[in-house]
Amino acid sequence: MQLLEVELTNWGPFFGTHLIPLSVSPAAPVVLFRGENMRGKTSILRSIVWCLYGEIRAQDGRTPIDVSRLVNIDALLTGETPFGVRLRMSHNGQELELQRSAFADENRPGRVVVSRPSTTLIPKDGHPFPEGTIPETISGILSQEISEFFLFDGEMLNRFEERLREEKSASQGFVKSQVERALGLPFLREFAGDLEAIQTELNASMEVALRKNKRHETLSRDYRTKAEDLEVTERDLGQLKTLDEKLVGEIADFETQLAGVDEIKELYYERAGLEREIATGDDTITDYKNALAETAESSWWLPLAARLGSEIVQTDSELDAALRGYDERIKLEYKRDQLGRQLGDGLCPTCGQPVATHDEDALKAELADLNHQLASAPTLNFDELRQRSSRLKRYANGTAVVARIYEQEQDLRREQLRNDKRLQKVRQISERLSGNRLDIASLEQNLMTRKATRVRSRATLTDLETKRARLKQELQGLATKMSDQPEVNEDERRLQRVVSEAMEVVEDSFAGFRSAMREQVQEATSQLFLQLTTEKEYSGVKINDDYLLSVVDDQGRSLSMISAGANQILTTAFIGALAECSVEEAPMVMDTPFGRLDVGHRSAILEWVSAFDSQVILFVQSGEYDAERDAHLLAGKIGRQYSIERLSPTRSEVIPA
């Protein structure tokens, strides 16, 4: 299929009618739309999707968007206005024109009513298709289930990337389902389901026939028991799958909400961190205040510190003087005692000679002088002085206490100042966040809870699927035994065998085809990944038997962790491989696919696009594509180039470049 032209009428920011030719040649298959954000690139992609399938979805890939939101605002001001999309395309050598349109009217501010919807599909030089057959016809050209491999935007890339990075079992299931979608295997599954329904009905009929014969009571009872067990297992599986779908939706919703507040997330967590620091600061301030209070309580004497200091100095001085006087008295008493013994026994205590050899009168005079000095020496109370000194010593550290109080007061003031600054910053952040009502912490907690619940439910789901397969096999064996009994109707017996053989053929074909195509998708993904990646230590991509997708290093080892850039390239390669291996062919339409890639990876993708010989439509903004830098990478493959220019906040225009 190739898109030849799209015509927009009052669609998105495109007021009035805008005809955009899209036809290209194999030599130059690229249609390039260049425009900044909010100009209308995504509106054009959505116009193609809506025209094909009659519905569009939000960036989460699930939530339907009411088409009334895509009607041009200025057009609505004129009253009831026509809007719609006309798409001309070619498929298998036939040219077709698909048009989907309606009328819109804003019956009150903010409420748009859509009426008289119409869909037509007309082949060139042919008769229109009946309207009821149009969805089936379009599905035969490009089924909606496969279309997102060909018509996708950067958000779809992000969704795939997130799913590929999920917990192992969830990621495996996602890869398997996408491979089967691309290869058209759901049809085989539906066919197998139809055969199972026929077989179940036949088996039940045979069991009823055998139940009437007591010889087969055990066989009949075993069959009923297994059938009831299978029914319970199928019911549990259905409930778990419903839960899984619900969890997938809730996880996507939480991720969408969180993605919508990325710009304030940093502020939210900065505020939370500041609030924790404020709480810690308040505790520190309280500690400082308590320490000051304790110091004040134990230092009540500080106002008398100067006077007490003088008392301490005076007491110490008196005690020192008393000690010196005491030492002097001891010396005088010793000398007096020596002179007294000398005069009393007539011998000199020093030399042992008779005292007569000395001047006895001089000694007596000296003794009298010593007695006089001792008699006139003051009497001192050492105990009183020591007690007074001891009492005063506890107040001797007044200067140190004052210094410590000063330091504590400084610490208190500094912490109060820091907390004041934190509070001011919190108030500023709160003002910036005042319009946001999301509790990011709760969202993230809910997201983690849902993901953990899904991991557990997926494990249970796997166990139940294994049990179901075993029960089906056992029931098949019992059904074969029942069909061999003579009481069974011959026509039912033959039909049961035919259905069993058909189921076996389908299952073998399904398994073999899926295995072969898994390897084909693996090879295509690996080659494209190596072509796109700038990190040359990788040797390829592997999708193992359990559908675990992983990058392989140059030693053949599967890597559990790769860079963010490599993750996005892996996602792009996987989607590109699914499109390449798909049972259907369609243009590759990509809206802002390079948003988070570095220049090297963007260049690699553009070089990959330049190798296409089928139609490629790229919507890019200046941050992704620069003509002077990147045009040569498309190697002359640009068949058409447009610029989307903004005329006003509600109007844009597509201009050939």
SULLINWO-V481507 format. One record per residue. N is the residue number from 1. RES is the residue in three letters. NEAR is the number of other C-alpha atoms within 12 Angstrom. Layout:
BEGIN
N:RES:NEAR, N:RES:NEAR
END
This chain:
BEGIN
1:MET:27, 2:GLN:38, 3:LEU:39, 4:LEU:31, 5:GLU:30, 6:VAL:35, 7:GLU:34, 8:LEU:41, 9:THR:35, 10:ASN:42, 11:TRP:49, 12:GLY:38, 13:PRO:38, 14:PHE:39, 15:PHE:35, 16:GLY:27, 17:THR:25, 18:HIS:28, 19:LEU:25, 20:ILE:33, 21:PRO:28, 22:LEU:35, 23:SER:30, 24:VAL:30, 25:SER:22, 26:PRO:21, 27:ALA:20, 28:ALA:27, 29:PRO:34, 30:VAL:41, 31:VAL:43, 32:LEU:43, 33:PHE:42, 34:ARG:36, 35:GLY:34, 36:GLU:24, 37:ASN:23, 38:MET:24, 39:ARG:29, 40:GLY:39, 41:LYS:40, 42:THR:40, 43:SER:38, 44:ILE:47, 45:LEU:35, 46:ARG:38, 47:SER:41, 48:ILE:42, 49:VAL:36, 50:TRP:37, 51:CYS:42, 52:LEU:41, 53:TYR:30, 54:GLY:30, 55:GLU:24, 56:ILE:32, 57:ARG:28, 58:ALA:24, 59:GLN:28, 60:ASP:31, 61:GLY:27, 62:ARG:23, 63:THR:16, 64:PRO:17, 65:ILE:20, 66:ASP:20, 67:VAL:35, 68:SER:33, 69:ARG:28, 70:LEU:38, 71:VAL:42, 72:ASN:38, 73:ILE:33, 74:ASP:26, 75:ALA:29, 76:LEU:34, 77:LEU:21, 78:THR:17, 79:GLY:18, 80:GLU:24, 81:THR:31, 82:PRO:31, 83:PHE:41, 84:GLY:45, 85:VAL:45, 86:ARG:39, 87:LEU:41, 88:ARG:34, 89:MET:37, 90:SER:28, 91:HIS:24, 92:ASN:14, 93:GLY:11, 94:GLN:19, 95:GLU:24, 96:LEU:33, 97:GLU:34, 98:LEU:40, 99:GLN:37, 100:ARG:38, 101:SER:34, 102:ALA:30, 103:PHE:28, 104:ALA:35, 105:ASP:29, 106:GLU:25, 107:ASN:17, 108:ARG:11, 109:PRO:11, 110:GLY:14, 111:ARG:16, 112:VAL:26, 113:VAL:26, 114:VAL:26, 115:SER:20, 116:ARG:17, 117:PRO:22, 118:SER:24, 119:THR:30, 120:THR:32, 121:LEU:32, 122:ILE:28, 123:PRO:24, 124:LYS:18, 125:ASP:10, 126:GLY:12, 127:HIS:13, 128:PRO:20, 129:PHE:22, 130:PRO:16, 131:GLU:20, 132:GLY:14, 133:THR:16, 134:ILE:29, 135:PRO:26, 136:GLU:18, 137:THR:25, 138:ILE:35, 139:SER:19, 140:GLY:23, 141:ILE:30, 142:LEU:33, 143:SER:29, 144:GLN:30, 145:GLU:31, 146:ILE:35, 147:SER:36, 148:GLU:40, 149:PHE:39, 150:PHE:41, 151:LEU:43, 152:PHE:41, 153:ASP:39, 154:GLY:33, 155:GLU:33, 156:MET:30, 157:LEU:37, 158:ASN:35, 159:ARG:33, 160:PHE:33, 161:GLU:28, 162:GLU:27, 163:ARG:32, 164:LEU:35, 165:ARG:29, 166:GLU:26, 167:GLU:24, 168:LYS:24, 169:SER:27, 170:ALA:34, 171:SER:27, 172:GLN:26, 173:GLY:28, 174:PHE:29, 175:VAL:37, 176:LYS:34, 177:SER:26, 178:GLN:36, 179:VAL:43, 180:GLU:32, 181:ARG:32, 182:ALA:38, 183:LEU:35, 184:GLY:29, 185:LEU:31, 186:PRO:21, 187:PHE:18, 188:LEU:25, 189:ARG:23, 190:GLU:17, 191:PHE:20, 192:ALA:26, 193:GLY:19, 194:ASP:18, 195:LEU:27, 196:GLU:27, 197:ALA:18, 198:ILE:23, 199:GLN:32, 200:THR:30, 201:GLU:20, 202:LEU:32, 203:ASN:38, 204:ALA:30, 205:SER:28, 206:MET:38, 207:GLU:39, 208:VAL:25, 209:ALA:26, 210:LEU:32, 211:ARG:24, 212:LYS:18, 213:ASN:20, 214:LYS:15, 215:ARG:16, 216:HIS:26, 217:GLU:18, 218:THR:19, 219:LEU:31, 220:SER:31, 221:ARG:24, 222:ASP:25, 223:TYR:35, 224:ARG:28, 225:THR:19, 226:LYS:30, 227:ALA:29, 228:GLU:20, 229:ASP:23, 230:LEU:29, 231:GLU:21, 232:VAL:18, 233:THR:27, 234:GLU:24, 235:ARG:18, 236:ASP:23, 237:LEU:26, 238:GLY:20, 239:GLN:19, 240:LEU:28, 241:LYS:23, 242:THR:18, 243:LEU:24, 244:ASP:28, 245:GLU:20, 246:LYS:20, 247:LEU:29, 248:VAL:34, 249:GLY:22, 250:GLU:27, 251:ILE:34, 252:ALA:33, 253:ASP:26, 254:PHE:29, 255:GLU:31, 256:THR:28, 257:GLN:28, 258:LEU:27, 259:ALA:23, 260:GLY:18, 261:VAL:25, 262:ASP:17, 263:GLU:16, 264:ILE:26, 265:LYS:25, 266:GLU:17, 267:LEU:25, 268:TYR:31, 269:TYR:22, 270:GLU:21, 271:ARG:26, 272:ALA:24, 273:GLY:19, 274:LEU:27, 275:GLU:25, 276:ARG:18, 277:GLU:25, 278:ILE:26, 279:ALA:21, 280:THR:19, 281:GLY:27, 282:ASP:23, 283:ASP:18, 284:THR:23, 285:ILE:28, 286:THR:20, 287:ASP:19, 288:TYR:27, 289:LYS:23, 290:ASN:18, 291:ALA:23, 292:LEU:25, 293:ALA:17, 294:GLU:16, 295:THR:24, 296:ALA:21, 297:GLU:12, 298:SER:16, 299:SER:25, 300:TRP:16, 301:TRP:22, 302:LEU:25, 303:PRO:16, 304:LEU:17, 305:ALA:24, 306:ALA:18, 307:ARG:17, 308:LEU:25, 309:GLY:24, 310:SER:19, 311:GLU:24, 312:ILE:28, 313:VAL:20, 314:GLN:18, 315:THR:25, 316:ASP:25, 317:SER:17, 318:GLU:23, 319:LEU:26, 320:ASP:19, 321:ALA:19, 322:ALA:24, 323:LEU:21, 324:ARG:17, 325:GLY:23, 326:TYR:22, 327:ASP:15, 328:GLU:19, 329:ARG:25, 330:ILE:18, 331:LYS:17, 332:LEU:25, 333:GLU:23, 334:TYR:18, 335:LYS:25, 336:ARG:26, 337:ASP:21, 338:GLN:24, 339:LEU:31, 340:GLY:26, 341:ARG:21, 342:GLN:28, 343:LEU:28, 344:GLY:18, 345:ASP:16, 346:GLY:22, 347:LEU:21, 348:CYS:23, 349:PRO:19, 350:THR:13, 351:CYS:12, 352:GLY:15, 353:GLN:15, 354:PRO:18, 355:VAL:25, 356:ALA:18, 357:THR:16, 358:HIS:18, 359:ASP:16, 360:GLU:21, 361:ASP:15, 362:ALA:15, 363:LEU:26, 364:LYS:22, 365:ALA:17, 366:GLU:22, 367:LEU:26, 368:ALA:20, 369:ASP:19, 370:LEU:27, 371:ASN:22, 372:HIS:16, 373:GLN:21, 374:LEU:24, 375:ALA:14, 376:SER:12, 377:ALA:20, 378:PRO:14, 379:THR:13, 380:LEU:19, 381:ASN:17, 382:PHE:21, 383:ASP:13, 384:GLU:15, 385:LEU:24, 386:ARG:22, 387:GLN:17, 388:ARG:23, 389:SER:27, 390:SER:18, 391:ARG:17, 392:LEU:26, 393:LYS:21, 394:ARG:20, 395:TYR:30, 396:ALA:27, 397:ASN:20, 398:GLY:29, 399:THR:19, 400:ALA:16, 401:VAL:25, 402:VAL:24, 403:ALA:15, 404:ARG:20, 405:ILE:26, 406:TYR:19, 407:GLU:17, 408:GLN:27, 409:GLU:23, 410:GLN:18, 411:ASP:23, 412:LEU:26, 413:ARG:20, 414:ARG:18, 415:GLU:27, 416:GLN:26, 417:LEU:18, 418:ARG:23, 419:ASN:26, 420:ASP:22, 421:LYS:19, 422:ARG:27, 423:LEU:25, 424:GLN:18, 425:LYS:24, 426:VAL:27, 427:ARG:21, 428:GLN:18, 429:ILE:26, 430:SER:23, 431:GLU:16, 432:ARG:19, 433:LEU:24, 434:SER:16, 435:GLY:11, 436:ASN:21, 437:ARG:15, 438:LEU:21, 439:ASP:21, 440:ILE:29, 441:ALA:18, 442:SER:15, 443:LEU:26, 444:GLU:25, 445:GLN:17, 446:ASN:23, 447:LEU:26, 448:MET:22, 449:THR:18, 450:ARG:28, 451:LYS:30, 452:ALA:21, 453:THR:24, 454:ARG:33, 455:VAL:26, 456:ARG:22, 457:SER:29, 458:ARG:33, 459:ALA:23, 460:THR:23, 461:LEU:29, 462:THR:24, 463:ASP:18, 464:LEU:27, 465:GLU:23, 466:THR:18, 467:LYS:23, 468:ARG:27, 469:ALA:19, 470:ARG:19, 471:LEU:28, 472:LYS:29, 473:GLN:22, 474:GLU:23, 475:LEU:34, 476:GLN:32, 477:GLY:22, 478:LEU:31, 479:ALA:38, 480:THR:30, 481:LYS:27, 482:MET:39, 483:SER:36, 484:ASP:23, 485:GLN:24, 486:PRO:18, 487:GLU:24, 488:VAL:30, 489:ASN:22, 490:GLU:17, 491:ASP:16, 492:GLU:31, 493:ARG:28, 494:ARG:19, 495:LEU:25, 496:GLN:35, 497:ARG:27, 498:VAL:20, 499:VAL:31, 500:SER:32, 501:GLU:20, 502:ALA:24, 503:MET:30, 504:GLU:20, 505:VAL:19, 506:VAL:26, 507:GLU:24, 508:ASP:16, 509:SER:19, 510:PHE:27, 511:ALA:20, 512:GLY:17, 513:PHE:22, 514:ARG:32, 515:SER:24, 516:ALA:21, 517:MET:34, 518:ARG:39, 519:GLU:26, 520:GLN:27, 521:VAL:39, 522:GLN:39, 523:GLU:28, 524:ALA:31, 525:THR:38, 526:SER:36, 527:GLN:28, 528:LEU:34, 529:PHE:40, 530:LEU:32, 531:GLN:33, 532:LEU:37, 533:THR:40, 534:THR:25, 535:GLU:26, 536:LYS:16, 537:GLU:18, 538:TYR:29, 539:SER:27, 540:GLY:36, 541:VAL:40, 542:LYS:33, 543:ILE:33, 544:ASN:22, 545:ASP:20, 546:ASP:21, 547:TYR:30, 548:LEU:31, 549:LEU:44, 550:SER:36, 551:VAL:40, 552:VAL:29, 553:ASP:22, 554:ASP:16, 555:GLN:12, 556:GLY:15, 557:ARG:17, 558:SER:21, 559:LEU:23, 560:SER:18, 561:MET:15, 562:ILE:21, 563:SER:18, 564:ALA:20, 565:GLY:27, 566:ALA:35, 567:ASN:35, 568:GLN:37, 569:ILE:47, 570:LEU:46, 571:THR:39, 572:THR:47, 573:ALA:40, 574:PHE:46, 575:ILE:44, 576:GLY:40, 577:ALA:35, 578:LEU:41, 579:ALA:37, 580:GLU:32, 581:CYS:33, 582:SER:33, 583:VAL:26, 584:GLU:29, 585:GLU:30, 586:ALA:35, 587:PRO:40, 588:MET:40, 589:VAL:40, 590:MET:40, 591:ASP:38, 592:THR:37, 593:PRO:37, 594:PHE:33, 595:GLY:27, 596:ARG:22, 597:LEU:31, 598:ASP:23, 599:VAL:23, 600:GLY:24, 601:HIS:32, 602:ARG:35, 603:SER:29, 604:ALA:29, 605:ILE:37, 606:LEU:38, 607:GLU:25, 608:TRP:29, 609:VAL:37, 610:SER:31, 611:ALA:25, 612:PHE:29, 613:ASP:22, 614:SER:30, 615:GLN:38, 616:VAL:42, 617:ILE:47, 618:LEU:44, 619:PHE:40, 620:VAL:38, 621:GLN:29, 622:SER:21, 623:GLY:23, 624:GLU:33, 625:TYR:32, 626:ASP:22, 627:ALA:22, 628:GLU:10, 629:ARG:17, 630:ASP:25, 631:ALA:23, 632:HIS:17, 633:LEU:25, 634:LEU:33, 635:ALA:21, 636:GLY:24, 637:LYS:31, 638:ILE:37, 639:GLY:30, 640:ARG:30, 641:GLN:32, 642:TYR:27, 643:SER:28, 644:ILE:34, 645:GLU:27, 646:ARG:23, 647:LEU:17, 648:SER:16, 649:PRO:19, 650:THR:25, 651:ARG:28, 652:SER:34, 653:GLU:33, 654:VAL:33, 655:ILE:21, 656:PRO:19, 657:ALA:17
END
